[in-house]
Amino acid sequence: MRLIALRITAATYRGTLQGVPTLVDILRRHAAGGTFLFTLGPDHSGRALKHLFNSGYLRQVRRTQALSHYGCRTLFNGTLLPATQIGRRAADILRGVRDSGFEVGSHGWDHLAWVDRIEAADAVWTERQMQLAGDRYADIFKVPPGAHAAAGWQMNAHALRLTQRHGFRYASDSRGSHPFIPVQNGEIILCPQIPTTLPTLDELIGLNGVNDDNVVETLLRQTALEPEHGHVFTLRAEREGMKMSATFEKLLTAWREQGYSIVAMQDIVDRLDRDTLPHHQITRGSVPGRFGTLMVQGAEFLANWQNAA
């Protein structure tokens, strides 16, 4: 069976309030699955404006027309306007997603704080953020989260250890080519990583002649061949659930025509043999079309030693 799993993130109150229900409706009409991953704490999106002083970030914002996707109210959250507590204010929507039959998981507590601070954060701050998210999730769903997806694919060694300690069934904190057991500086983390394998729409648009009109065709060229464990595609409630919803529907239809089933990430996890998953380094790297660094799947652990033996 050819599989594409959807990693659906909601990072803002507006995206959760408006984009998530739209995506639920689209997926139900297309008989498609997906994993919804929720930011559960304060919406401090407005604080991202400070990054506009960075020329690389500003170029990405202009190319992807990010400001038009997030809306004026979101751009002031946590600055001129108080930060909305997403999990508390939108709890009924979150439970409604689960009750509609979709897998749900944690996308963290404070999205912007995580992206800005996690690379250099100490163990205390990191654990506090993950514990706050886990507690709010349990308060909403009455069970602990089984899946973790880091904001911006940003992690540190402490956070990676916590994916194992908190008992997540799997995590999706990285970019890569196939599921793996992560190894950080020689330390094996016994929580499988299910990496995003495909570029996001905003990583494609505005580069190499790709625009809103041909981005679907561009992405379809990358899914013409299916890897052994399928693909993982990340989409956002703030984009594909709002201004790019028609593009997303076109993409779903085209993937069906390519012979794919659209599923939740747990459907890929269910098909894995954890005892035989390869061990790969997890490190910082870059991907085309995205500003800065993020966690990427590196070389297979001890592969050179095994080959030499």
N, C-alpha and C positions, 0 to 999 in steps of 0.2 A: 504494500500500500504506500502510495506517495503522500507524504505528510508535510504540511506547513503549519507550525504552531505559532499562534499569535501571542505576543508579549505586550499587553495593553497597559500603559501607565497613565495614571491621573495624578498630576502634581499640584494642581491648583483647585481652589474652591469652585471657580467658574467651570473648569473642565469637568469636575466631578458632578456639578449640578446640571450642566447642559450637555456636555460631550459624552459622558458615560451612558445616559439613557438613549442617546442617539445611536451609539455603537451597539448597545444591547438590541435595539430594534433592527438595525441593519443585519446583525449576525443571526438573529432569529429568522428573519425573512430569507436569508441565504442558507439556512440550516447549517450554520457554521459554529464552531467552538472557539474558545479563546480563554486566556487567563488575564483577569483584571487585577492590577496591582495598585494599591491605594496609598497615597500619602495621607497620614492620619493625624498630623499635628497642625501647627500654625502655618498659614499661607503667607510667607514673607516674600512673595514674588517681586514686589516693588524694589526690594533691595538689590535686585540684579542690575538695576540701572547703573550702579557704580561701575560695572564692568564695561560700560560703553566708552570709558576712557582708554580701554585697551584696544588698539587698532585692529588686532586679529579678531577679537570678539565682535567688534563693531562691523567688520566686513561680513562676518557670518550672519549677523542680525539683518543687515541690509540685503544680503543675497537671498535669505530665506523668508524675508518679510515677517520676521518673528513678531514684531510689535502689532501687526494687524491680526495675528492669530490669537493673541492673549487678551486683547481688550483693555480699555483705559482703566477700568476698576481694578483689574488684576495688577496693573503696573503701579498702583498706589498702595497695594496691600502691604502692610508691615512698615509703611513710611508715613504718608499723609493720612492713611486710613488704618484702623486697627487690624491686626492679623487675625483672620477668621480661623477658628479651630475646625478643620475640615471634617475629621472623624466624628466630632460631636454634632456639628450642624447637618452633616449629610449622612448620618447613620442609617436612616431609612433607605436611602438610595443604595448604599453599600450592601445592606442586607437583601434588598430587592434584586441585585445582581446575582448574589448567591442563590436566592430562591428561584431565579429564572434558569438555574441549572449550570451556571458558569463557575469555573474555578476562580477563587479569589486568593490574594496573598498580600504581603506587605511591601510597600515601596518606601518605607521609612517614616520618620517623624517630621522633620523639618527639611524639606527638599533642598532649599537654597543653602542652608547652613551646612548640610552634609556635603554638597558639591564644593562649597568654598573651603571647608575646614578639614575634611576627612583625611587628606593625604598626610598632613602633619599632626593630626589629632593624637592625643594620648589614649591609653586604655580606658581611663575613667570616663572621659567625654564620649568615646565611641560606645562603650557599654551603656551609658545613660541614654543615648539616642536610640539604640536598638531596644532597650528595655521599655522606654516610653512608647515606642511603636507597638511592641508586643503586648503591652498592657492595654493600650487603647483597642487594638485588634480583638483581644480576648473579651474586652468589655462589650464590643459590638456584636461579635459572632459567637461568644461563649465557648470558643475553643482557641488554642494558640495558632498562630499562622504556620502553615506547612511549607510556604514558599517565600523566598526573599529575593527581591530584585533591587539592587542598589541604584539610587538616583545618579543619573549621568554615568553609569558604569564606573563609579568611583568607590574604591575600597582601600583599606590599609591592612596590615598584618593582624591587628586586633580584631577588626571586623570579620576577617576571614575565619579566624579561630572561633568567633562567636556563632557563625553559621553552623558549625559543628556542635558547639556547646548548647545552643538554643534548640537543637533537635530538628532543624529544618529538613524536610525530605529532600529538597534540592534548593539550589540558589541559581540566579541568573544575573550575575554581576559583571559579566565580561563579554568581550567580542571574540569570536573564534570560528572554528569550522565544524566542531563536533563535540558531543558531551565528553567530559573528562573529570578525573579527580585532581583538584588543584594542589600544587606544591609551591609553597612560598618560602624561598631561601632554605630549601632542603626540608622544610616541615610539611608533612602530608596532612591535608585538611580533609577529613572524612565526611564531606558534604559535596555531592556531585555538582559541578557547574554545567548548566545548560546554556551555552553562550548564544547571543544574537549572531546569526550567521550572514544575514543580509543587510545591506545598507538601508538606512531610513530614507523616506522620501525627501526630507530636507537636506540630507547629505548629498543627494543627487541633483536636485533642482539648482540651476544657476551655474553648474559646472559642465564643461565639455559639451555645450550645446543642449543640455537637458533643460526642459521647461515643464510647465504644468500640463501641456498638451501631449508630450511624449515620454513623461516619466514612467508611466505604466509599462510601455513597450521596453524601455530601458531595463526596468527591473525584471521583466519577463525573460530577458536574455540570460539573466543570472539564475533563473529557476528552470531553465530548459532542461538541465540535468539535475537529478536529485541525489544528494549524498546519502550514505547508508542510513543515517538516523533522521533524515529529513532536515528541513530548514526551520529557523526561528526568525520571525519578523517582528520588530518592535514598532508599535504605533502609539500615538498619544491622543488622549481624549481632547486635548486642546487643539489638535490639528485635524486628524482623520475623523474625529467626532464632531467637528464643526465645519470650518471653511473647506476642508478637503474631503468631506464625507462622500461626495459624488465620485471623486477619484478613487477612494477606497472601495466603493461598491464596484467600480469598473475593474479594479484589481482582483477582487474576490471572484467575479465572473470569469476573468481571464485565467486565473489559477485553476478554477474548475475545468476549464477547457483544456488546460495542460494535464489534467488527470489527477490533480491534488485533492486530498481531503483537508479541510481547514479545521484544526483541532486546538485544544488547550495544551499547554506545555506538559501537564501531567500525563497526557497520552503518549508523549515521547518517553517520559520517565518510566512509564509502565512497561515499555518494551526493552528497557535496558537490563543487562546483567551487570550489576554493580561490581561483582567479583572480577570481571574481566575488563572493566573500563580502564582506558589508558591513563597514566599519570602524566600530567603536563605542568610545566612551569606556568605560574600566573604572574604577570609582570605589567609594568606600565609601558604603553606604546601609543601610537596614533592610528587613526583611520582617515581615509580621504573624506574631505567635506566636513570634518568636525574640528572645532577649535580645541587646542590643548591636548592633554594626554588622558588616558583612561585605561582600565584593566583589559589586558588582552591575553589570549591563550598563546603561550610560548612553546618552546620545543618540548618534545617528550622527555620526561625525567629519566636520566641515566641512559638515554638512547645511545649516546656515543660509547659509553662503557659496554653496553650490551652488544653493540655491533663489533667492538674490538674483541670481545670475548668470543 
